[in-house]
Amino acid sequence: MKTLNITYDTTEIEENGKPITGETCYNLKLRDELADQLLRTGKCDPISMMHIELVLQGVELLQGRKIVLDSIKHFELVKEGKES
């Protein structure tokens, strides 16, 4: 397993009803083969990408935000000991 830091966009609705979009990131553990492919090409099979976005959707929902679908910008390997 490898931990990747995934950078993507989120949207939050302010009290005045105006949406604000910003960039955020999240660390996610993935099987080695998938992590290596994402680090190498930034892409993977559609089903795996759908599941990654689904995890990120849940994380953002719990924080009161929404992920902007298809907004993943970057994958970076998290060095051991820096996974928090």
Backbone as XML, in Angstrom:
<?xml version="1.0"?>
<chain id="A" units="angstrom">
  <residue number="1" name="MET">
    <atom name="N" x="0.844" y="-1.185" z="0.000"/>
    <atom name="CA" x="0.000" y="0.000" z="0.000"/>
    <atom name="C" x="0.884" y="1.241" z="0.000"/>
  </residue>
  <residue number="2" name="LYS">
    <atom name="N" x="0.441" y="2.227" z="-0.772"/>
    <atom name="CA" x="1.116" y="3.520" z="-0.802"/>
    <atom name="C" x="0.086" y="4.603" z="-0.490"/>
  </residue>
  <residue number="3" name="THR">
    <atom name="N" x="0.548" y="5.648" z="0.147"/>
    <atom name="CA" x="-0.325" y="6.779" z="0.432"/>
    <atom name="C" x="-0.037" y="7.883" z="-0.564"/>
  </residue>
  <residue number="4" name="LEU">
    <atom name="N" x="-1.099" y="8.321" z="-1.248"/>
    <atom name="CA" x="-0.977" y="9.430" z="-2.184"/>
    <atom name="C" x="-1.703" y="10.644" z="-1.641"/>
  </residue>
  <residue number="5" name="ASN">
    <atom name="N" x="-1.121" y="11.806" z="-1.844"/>
    <atom name="CA" x="-1.786" y="13.068" z="-1.558"/>
    <atom name="C" x="-2.452" y="13.500" z="-2.851"/>
  </residue>
  <residue number="6" name="ILE">
    <atom name="N" x="-3.761" y="13.665" z="-2.803"/>
    <atom name="CA" x="-4.551" y="13.983" z="-3.999"/>
    <atom name="C" x="-5.029" y="15.427" z="-3.890"/>
  </residue>
  <residue number="7" name="THR">
    <atom name="N" x="-4.740" y="16.238" z="-4.888"/>
    <atom name="CA" x="-5.151" y="17.642" z="-4.933"/>
    <atom name="C" x="-6.342" y="17.767" z="-5.879"/>
  </residue>
  <residue number="8" name="TYR">
    <atom name="N" x="-7.381" y="18.486" z="-5.409"/>
    <atom name="CA" x="-8.613" y="18.633" z="-6.185"/>
    <atom name="C" x="-9.355" y="19.887" z="-5.728"/>
  </residue>
  <residue number="9" name="ASP">
    <atom name="N" x="-10.437" y="20.244" z="-6.425"/>
    <atom name="CA" x="-11.235" y="21.419" z="-6.092"/>
    <atom name="C" x="-12.480" y="21.035" z="-5.313"/>
  </residue>
  <residue number="10" name="THR">
    <atom name="N" x="-12.886" y="21.953" z="-4.417"/>
    <atom name="CA" x="-14.134" y="21.792" z="-3.669"/>
    <atom name="C" x="-14.939" y="23.081" z="-3.764"/>
  </residue>
  <residue number="11" name="THR">
    <atom name="N" x="-16.240" y="22.952" z="-3.491"/>
    <atom name="CA" x="-17.130" y="24.110" z="-3.446"/>
    <atom name="C" x="-17.836" y="24.124" z="-2.107"/>
  </residue>
  <residue number="12" name="GLU">
    <atom name="N" x="-17.959" y="25.319" z="-1.551"/>
    <atom name="CA" x="-18.656" y="25.513" z="-0.292"/>
    <atom name="C" x="-19.626" y="26.679" z="-0.478"/>
  </residue>
  <residue number="13" name="ILE">
    <atom name="N" x="-20.810" y="26.560" z="0.083"/>
    <atom name="CA" x="-21.790" y="27.633" z="0.001"/>
    <atom name="C" x="-21.672" y="28.484" z="1.265"/>
  </residue>
  <residue number="14" name="GLU">
    <atom name="N" x="-21.418" y="29.772" z="1.082"/>
    <atom name="CA" x="-21.323" y="30.680" z="2.225"/>
    <atom name="C" x="-22.716" y="31.026" z="2.740"/>
  </residue>
  <residue number="15" name="GLU">
    <atom name="N" x="-22.758" y="31.692" z="3.880"/>
    <atom name="CA" x="-24.029" y="32.067" z="4.492"/>
    <atom name="C" x="-24.863" y="32.951" z="3.573"/>
  </residue>
  <residue number="16" name="ASN">
    <atom name="N" x="-24.229" y="33.754" z="2.740"/>
    <atom name="CA" x="-24.970" y="34.624" z="1.821"/>
    <atom name="C" x="-25.440" y="33.879" z="0.571"/>
  </residue>
  <residue number="17" name="GLY">
    <atom name="N" x="-25.202" y="32.571" z="0.524"/>
    <atom name="CA" x="-25.644" y="31.749" z="-0.597"/>
    <atom name="C" x="-24.701" y="31.721" z="-1.779"/>
  </residue>
  <residue number="18" name="LYS">
    <atom name="N" x="-23.607" y="32.430" z="-1.675"/>
    <atom name="CA" x="-22.642" y="32.500" z="-2.772"/>
    <atom name="C" x="-21.675" y="31.324" z="-2.692"/>
  </residue>
  <residue number="19" name="PRO">
    <atom name="N" x="-21.492" y="30.603" z="-3.810"/>
    <atom name="CA" x="-20.542" y="29.477" z="-3.788"/>
    <atom name="C" x="-19.096" y="29.968" z="-3.869"/>
  </residue>
  <residue number="20" name="ILE">
    <atom name="N" x="-18.247" y="29.289" z="-3.122"/>
    <atom name="CA" x="-16.809" y="29.569" z="-3.169"/>
    <atom name="C" x="-16.116" y="28.267" z="-3.552"/>
  </residue>
  <residue number="21" name="THR">
    <atom name="N" x="-15.282" y="28.332" z="-4.575"/>
    <atom name="CA" x="-14.521" y="27.164" z="-5.006"/>
    <atom name="C" x="-13.064" y="27.364" z="-4.629"/>
  </residue>
  <residue number="22" name="GLY">
    <atom name="N" x="-12.480" y="26.310" z="-4.086"/>
    <atom name="CA" x="-11.079" y="26.374" z="-3.702"/>
    <atom name="C" x="-10.410" y="25.020" z="-3.872"/>
  </residue>
  <residue number="23" name="GLU">
    <atom name="N" x="-9.117" y="25.011" z="-3.716"/>
    <atom name="CA" x="-8.313" y="23.805" z="-3.869"/>
    <atom name="C" x="-8.028" y="23.207" z="-2.502"/>
  </residue>
  <residue number="24" name="THR">
    <atom name="N" x="-8.048" y="21.894" z="-2.423"/>
    <atom name="CA" x="-7.723" y="21.190" z="-1.195"/>
    <atom name="C" x="-7.007" y="19.897" z="-1.549"/>
  </residue>
  <residue number="25" name="CYS">
    <atom name="N" x="-6.607" y="19.149" z="-0.537"/>
    <atom name="CA" x="-5.969" y="17.863" z="-0.792"/>
    <atom name="C" x="-6.326" y="16.882" z="0.314"/>
  </residue>
  <residue number="26" name="TYR">
    <atom name="N" x="-6.113" y="15.607" z="0.021"/>
    <atom name="CA" x="-6.441" y="14.539" z="0.962"/>
    <atom name="C" x="-5.475" y="13.385" z="0.731"/>
  </residue>
  <residue number="27" name="ASN">
    <atom name="N" x="-5.016" y="12.764" z="1.816"/>
    <atom name="CA" x="-4.149" y="11.589" z="1.719"/>
    <atom name="C" x="-4.993" y="10.335" z="1.688"/>
  </residue>
  <residue number="28" name="LEU">
    <atom name="N" x="-4.728" y="9.455" z="0.725"/>
    <atom name="CA" x="-5.503" y="8.236" z="0.541"/>
    <atom name="C" x="-4.560" y="7.060" z="0.291"/>
  </residue>
  <residue number="29" name="LYS">
    <atom name="N" x="-4.772" y="5.974" z="1.038"/>
    <atom name="CA" x="-3.983" y="4.758" z="0.823"/>
    <atom name="C" x="-4.568" y="3.974" z="-0.341"/>
  </residue>
  <residue number="30" name="LEU">
    <atom name="N" x="-3.681" y="3.543" z="-1.246"/>
    <atom name="CA" x="-4.083" y="2.796" z="-2.435"/>
    <atom name="C" x="-3.138" y="1.612" z="-2.633"/>
  </residue>
  <residue number="31" name="ARG">
    <atom name="N" x="-3.621" y="0.602" z="-3.328"/>
    <atom name="CA" x="-2.754" y="-0.534" z="-3.637"/>
    <atom name="C" x="-1.597" y="-0.039" z="-4.514"/>
  </residue>
  <residue number="32" name="ASP">
    <atom name="N" x="-0.468" y="-0.702" z="-4.393"/>
    <atom name="CA" x="0.757" y="-0.261" z="-5.067"/>
    <atom name="C" x="0.590" y="-0.065" z="-6.563"/>
  </residue>
  <residue number="33" name="GLU">
    <atom name="N" x="-0.047" y="-1.011" z="-7.243"/>
    <atom name="CA" x="-0.170" y="-0.942" z="-8.705"/>
    <atom name="C" x="-0.951" y="0.301" z="-9.133"/>
  </residue>
  <residue number="34" name="LEU">
    <atom name="N" x="-2.051" y="0.593" z="-8.438"/>
    <atom name="CA" x="-2.867" y="1.751" z="-8.771"/>
    <atom name="C" x="-2.110" y="3.040" z="-8.461"/>
  </residue>
  <residue number="35" name="ALA">
    <atom name="N" x="-1.477" y="3.095" z="-7.299"/>
    <atom name="CA" x="-0.711" y="4.285" z="-6.922"/>
    <atom name="C" x="0.408" y="4.556" z="-7.930"/>
  </residue>
  <residue number="36" name="ASP">
    <atom name="N" x="1.122" y="3.529" z="-8.332"/>
    <atom name="CA" x="2.208" y="3.697" z="-9.298"/>
    <atom name="C" x="1.701" y="4.226" z="-10.632"/>
  </residue>
  <residue number="37" name="GLN">
    <atom name="N" x="0.567" y="3.701" z="-11.083"/>
    <atom name="CA" x="-0.007" y="4.165" z="-12.344"/>
    <atom name="C" x="-0.418" y="5.637" z="-12.254"/>
  </residue>
  <residue number="38" name="LEU">
    <atom name="N" x="-1.051" y="6.026" z="-11.142"/>
    <atom name="CA" x="-1.468" y="7.416" z="-10.974"/>
    <atom name="C" x="-0.270" y="8.352" z="-10.891"/>
  </residue>
  <residue number="39" name="LEU">
    <atom name="N" x="0.792" y="7.925" z="-10.234"/>
    <atom name="CA" x="1.998" y="8.741" z="-10.153"/>
    <atom name="C" x="2.677" y="8.878" z="-11.507"/>
  </residue>
  <residue number="40" name="ARG">
    <atom name="N" x="2.632" y="7.804" z="-12.287"/>
    <atom name="CA" x="3.290" y="7.782" z="-13.595"/>
    <atom name="C" x="2.518" y="8.581" z="-14.643"/>
  </residue>
  <residue number="41" name="THR">
    <atom name="N" x="1.181" y="8.396" z="-14.687"/>
    <atom name="CA" x="0.395" y="8.965" z="-15.788"/>
    <atom name="C" x="-0.676" y="9.962" z="-15.350"/>
  </residue>
  <residue number="42" name="GLY">
    <atom name="N" x="-1.024" y="9.962" z="-14.061"/>
    <atom name="CA" x="-2.117" y="10.815" z="-13.598"/>
    <atom name="C" x="-3.485" y="10.273" z="-13.942"/>
  </residue>
  <residue number="43" name="LYS">
    <atom name="N" x="-3.503" y="9.055" z="-14.492"/>
    <atom name="CA" x="-4.763" y="8.447" z="-14.931"/>
    <atom name="C" x="-4.842" y="7.004" z="-14.458"/>
  </residue>
  <residue number="44" name="CYS">
    <atom name="N" x="-6.078" y="6.485" z="-14.447"/>
    <atom name="CA" x="-6.302" y="5.077" z="-14.147"/>
    <atom name="C" x="-7.611" y="4.665" z="-14.814"/>
  </residue>
  <residue number="45" name="ASP">
    <atom name="N" x="-8.000" y="3.427" z="-14.598"/>
    <atom name="CA" x="-9.240" y="2.971" z="-15.215"/>
    <atom name="C" x="-10.419" y="3.744" z="-14.620"/>
  </residue>
  <residue number="46" name="PRO">
    <atom name="N" x="-11.493" y="3.909" z="-15.403"/>
    <atom name="CA" x="-12.638" y="4.723" z="-14.959"/>
    <atom name="C" x="-13.280" y="4.244" z="-13.656"/>
  </residue>
  <residue number="47" name="ILE">
    <atom name="N" x="-13.325" y="2.952" z="-13.428"/>
    <atom name="CA" x="-13.946" y="2.430" z="-12.211"/>
    <atom name="C" x="-13.126" y="2.830" z="-10.982"/>
  </residue>
  <residue number="48" name="SER">
    <atom name="N" x="-11.807" y="2.691" z="-11.058"/>
    <atom name="CA" x="-10.956" y="3.098" z="-9.933"/>
    <atom name="C" x="-11.066" y="4.589" z="-9.674"/>
  </residue>
  <residue number="49" name="MET">
    <atom name="N" x="-11.085" y="5.396" z="-10.739"/>
    <atom name="CA" x="-11.208" y="6.845" z="-10.563"/>
    <atom name="C" x="-12.560" y="7.195" z="-9.941"/>
  </residue>
  <residue number="50" name="MET">
    <atom name="N" x="-13.602" y="6.488" z="-10.332"/>
    <atom name="CA" x="-14.929" y="6.723" z="-9.759"/>
    <atom name="C" x="-14.904" y="6.450" z="-8.250"/>
  </residue>
  <residue number="51" name="HIS">
    <atom name="N" x="-14.231" y="5.385" z="-7.847"/>
    <atom name="CA" x="-14.155" y="5.052" z="-6.424"/>
    <atom name="C" x="-13.306" y="6.070" z="-5.653"/>
  </residue>
  <residue number="52" name="ILE">
    <atom name="N" x="-12.240" y="6.549" z="-6.255"/>
    <atom name="CA" x="-11.432" y="7.585" z="-5.609"/>
    <atom name="C" x="-12.284" y="8.833" z="-5.393"/>
  </residue>
  <residue number="53" name="GLU">
    <atom name="N" x="-13.010" y="9.269" z="-6.432"/>
    <atom name="CA" x="-13.864" y="10.447" z="-6.307"/>
    <atom name="C" x="-14.985" y="10.212" z="-5.292"/>
  </residue>
  <residue number="54" name="LEU">
    <atom name="N" x="-15.487" y="8.994" z="-5.213"/>
    <atom name="CA" x="-16.530" y="8.672" z="-4.238"/>
    <atom name="C" x="-16.006" y="8.836" z="-2.807"/>
  </residue>
  <residue number="55" name="VAL">
    <atom name="N" x="-14.790" y="8.375" z="-2.547"/>
    <atom name="CA" x="-14.179" y="8.558" z="-1.229"/>
    <atom name="C" x="-14.037" y="10.055" z="-0.937"/>
  </residue>
  <residue number="56" name="LEU">
    <atom name="N" x="-13.540" y="10.807" z="-1.911"/>
    <atom name="CA" x="-13.352" y="12.244" z="-1.715"/>
    <atom name="C" x="-14.690" y="12.956" z="-1.515"/>
  </residue>
  <residue number="57" name="GLN">
    <atom name="N" x="-15.739" y="12.493" z="-2.205"/>
    <atom name="CA" x="-17.070" y="13.068" z="-2.003"/>
    <atom name="C" x="-17.510" y="12.908" z="-0.554"/>
  </residue>
  <residue number="58" name="GLY">
    <atom name="N" x="-17.303" y="11.722" z="0.010"/>
    <atom name="CA" x="-17.671" y="11.471" z="1.398"/>
    <atom name="C" x="-16.903" y="12.345" z="2.363"/>
  </residue>
  <residue number="59" name="VAL">
    <atom name="N" x="-15.600" y="12.486" z="2.130"/>
    <atom name="CA" x="-14.761" y="13.327" z="2.979"/>
    <atom name="C" x="-15.272" y="14.769" z="2.951"/>
  </residue>
  <residue number="60" name="GLU">
    <atom name="N" x="-15.536" y="15.278" z="1.772"/>
    <atom name="CA" x="-15.990" y="16.665" z="1.638"/>
    <atom name="C" x="-17.384" y="16.860" z="2.224"/>
  </residue>
  <residue number="61" name="LEU">
    <atom name="N" x="-18.262" y="15.908" z="2.033"/>
    <atom name="CA" x="-19.613" y="15.985" z="2.597"/>
    <atom name="C" x="-19.545" y="16.122" z="4.123"/>
  </residue>
  <residue number="62" name="LEU">
    <atom name="N" x="-18.681" y="15.347" z="4.758"/>
    <atom name="CA" x="-18.534" y="15.399" z="6.208"/>
    <atom name="C" x="-17.949" y="16.730" z="6.687"/>
  </residue>
  <residue number="63" name="GLN">
    <atom name="N" x="-17.320" y="17.468" z="5.776"/>
    <atom name="CA" x="-16.743" y="18.769" z="6.117"/>
    <atom name="C" x="-17.616" y="19.929" z="5.641"/>
  </residue>
  <residue number="64" name="GLY">
    <atom name="N" x="-18.799" y="19.603" z="5.108"/>
    <atom name="CA" x="-19.721" y="20.645" z="4.671"/>
    <atom name="C" x="-19.415" y="21.228" z="3.310"/>
  </residue>
  <residue number="65" name="ARG">
    <atom name="N" x="-18.669" y="20.488" z="2.506"/>
    <atom name="CA" x="-18.309" y="20.962" z="1.161"/>
    <atom name="C" x="-18.671" y="19.897" z="0.136"/>
  </residue>
  <residue number="66" name="LYS">
    <atom name="N" x="-18.473" y="20.237" z="-1.138"/>
    <atom name="CA" x="-18.679" y="19.284" z="-2.229"/>
    <atom name="C" x="-17.447" y="19.273" z="-3.113"/>
  </residue>
  <residue number="67" name="ILE">
    <atom name="N" x="-17.073" y="18.087" z="-3.562"/>
    <atom name="CA" x="-15.969" y="17.985" z="-4.511"/>
    <atom name="C" x="-16.474" y="18.438" z="-5.876"/>
  </residue>
  <residue number="68" name="VAL">
    <atom name="N" x="-15.637" y="19.124" z="-6.619"/>
    <atom name="CA" x="-15.933" y="19.456" z="-8.010"/>
    <atom name="C" x="-15.505" y="18.235" z="-8.807"/>
  </residue>
  <residue number="69" name="LEU">
    <atom name="N" x="-16.474" y="17.535" z="-9.387"/>
    <atom name="CA" x="-16.166" y="16.302" z="-10.102"/>
    <atom name="C" x="-15.205" y="16.565" z="-11.260"/>
  </residue>
  <residue number="70" name="ASP">
    <atom name="N" x="-14.351" y="15.604" z="-11.535"/>
    <atom name="CA" x="-13.326" y="15.680" z="-12.586"/>
    <atom name="C" x="-12.318" y="16.803" z="-12.339"/>
  </residue>
  <residue number="71" name="SER">
    <atom name="N" x="-12.116" y="17.179" z="-11.068"/>
    <atom name="CA" x="-11.200" y="18.286" z="-10.775"/>
    <atom name="C" x="-9.877" y="17.825" z="-10.174"/>
  </residue>
  <residue number="72" name="ILE">
    <atom name="N" x="-9.650" y="16.508" z="-10.109"/>
    <atom name="CA" x="-8.381" y="16.034" z="-9.546"/>
    <atom name="C" x="-7.241" y="16.562" z="-10.412"/>
  </residue>
  <residue number="73" name="LYS">
    <atom name="N" x="-6.290" y="17.216" z="-9.749"/>
    <atom name="CA" x="-5.215" y="17.895" z="-10.470"/>
    <atom name="C" x="-3.863" y="17.226" z="-10.326"/>
  </residue>
  <residue number="74" name="HIS">
    <atom name="N" x="-3.648" y="16.556" z="-9.174"/>
    <atom name="CA" x="-2.290" y="16.108" z="-8.894"/>
    <atom name="C" x="-2.290" y="14.947" z="-7.918"/>
  </residue>
  <residue number="75" name="PHE">
    <atom name="N" x="-1.386" y="14.015" z="-8.138"/>
    <atom name="CA" x="-1.135" y="12.910" z="-7.216"/>
    <atom name="C" x="0.318" y="12.983" z="-6.794"/>
  </residue>
  <residue number="76" name="GLU">
    <atom name="N" x="0.561" y="12.892" z="-5.495"/>
    <atom name="CA" x="1.932" y="12.937" z="-4.987"/>
    <atom name="C" x="2.111" y="11.857" z="-3.927"/>
  </residue>
  <residue number="77" name="LEU">
    <atom name="N" x="3.223" y="11.159" z="-3.988"/>
    <atom name="CA" x="3.524" y="10.124" z="-3.014"/>
    <atom name="C" x="3.844" y="10.765" z="-1.665"/>
  </residue>
  <residue number="78" name="VAL">
    <atom name="N" x="3.190" y="10.271" z="-0.620"/>
    <atom name="CA" x="3.468" y="10.737" z="0.741"/>
    <atom name="C" x="4.572" y="9.861" z="1.303"/>
  </residue>
  <residue number="79" name="LYS">
    <atom name="N" x="5.632" y="10.476" z="1.758"/>
    <atom name="CA" x="6.764" y="9.742" z="2.318"/>
    <atom name="C" x="6.350" y="9.074" z="3.617"/>
  </residue>
  <residue number="80" name="GLU">
    <atom name="N" x="6.893" y="7.905" z="3.891"/>
    <atom name="CA" x="6.587" y="7.188" z="5.135"/>
    <atom name="C" x="6.884" y="8.074" z="6.332"/>
  </residue>
  <residue number="81" name="GLY">
    <atom name="N" x="5.986" y="8.014" z="7.328"/>
    <atom name="CA" x="6.145" y="8.837" z="8.511"/>
    <atom name="C" x="5.506" y="10.204" z="8.397"/>
  </residue>
  <residue number="82" name="LYS">
    <atom name="N" x="4.987" y="10.542" z="7.214"/>
    <atom name="CA" x="4.339" y="11.842" z="6.999"/>
    <atom name="C" x="2.916" y="11.649" z="6.519"/>
  </residue>
  <residue number="83" name="GLU">
    <atom name="N" x="2.237" y="10.625" z="6.997"/>
    <atom name="CA" x="0.915" y="10.280" z="6.480"/>
    <atom name="C" x="-0.233" y="10.971" z="7.195"/>
  </residue>
  <residue number="84" name="SER">
    <atom name="N" x="-0.003" y="11.765" z="8.190"/>
    <atom name="CA" x="-1.104" y="12.392" z="8.911"/>
    <atom name="C" x="-1.601" y="13.651" z="8.245"/>
  </residue>
</chain>
